[in-house]
Amino acid sequence: MDTQGLYADKTNEELLKLYKETGSLEIKQEIVMRYIYLVRSIALQMRDIYLSFSQVDDIISEGVIAIMSAIDKFDMEKNVKFETFISKRIKGMIIDLARKQDWVPRSTRKNTRDIEEAVTTLYNKLGYYPSVREVTEYLNITTEKYQETMRKATLFNILSLDMVLAEAQGNEVGMKLPQVELNELPENQLLKKELSEILAEGIRQLKENEQLVISLYYIDELNMRQIADVLEVSEPRVSQIHANAIRKLRKHMEKFN
């Protein structure tokens, strides 16, 4: 049966509602097909996280499975877009895979450390945070290599913040239960609430510029260059502030373990 033609006049929201009413496998397959583009987009955006241990096609396949599961768990009564709901689940799936792997190459760690040390050295010498050009000239590297290193370092920091939450929540005994049951447990809802409060407390203890960078990056979704423009500092300085904030939050969350 040509399900695409059969449901062509239905919006995604209408299909979701119809599936909740009927439980039709054909409708579920149609919904999945409509959101494969989102799986592919997220898989490509996050490819630096998993390419050392998995292929894009494998991640897309896992993402499709994540969407199928998300369709059943999605609550249409809540004021949340389905795209947002499944995006978080797909990203969470990739993060979960990465948590089990040492996905950051040693070369990337070394290059990031070299840049951080160069920024510190130049700051002490110049009295201000150096520009990208000054850092690349000091290290005798190309701008392309610098940007590639910073991009991977940013991905690592994004993953680190998600891991802070996942690791804290993952230490609970309840994590031994099947995921579908875990999400429905009242005590797990309290756990998430407590976790959010502890994280919020940790953010409040950050320096003002660290709080601002965290807010601009994770809430306003600005990239490092845009944040640098807002704060009127260099990209290396933004990256350094971001990394310091993540380290402090990870240390703060240890009390939850």
Secondary structure, 3 states (H helix, E strand, C coil): CCHHHHCCCCCHHHHHHHHHHHCCHHHHHHHHHHHHHHHHHHHHHCHHHHCCCCCHHHHHHHHHHHHHHHHHHCCCCCCCCHHHHHHHHHHHHHHHHHHCCCCCCHHHHHHHHHHHHHHHHHHHHHCCCCCHHHHHHHHCCCHHHHHHHHHHHHHHHHHHHHHHHHHHHHCCHHHHCCHHHHCCCHHHHHHHHHHHHHHHHHHHCCCHHHHHHHHHHHHCCCCHHHHHHHHCCCHHHHHHHHHHHHHHHHHHHHHHC
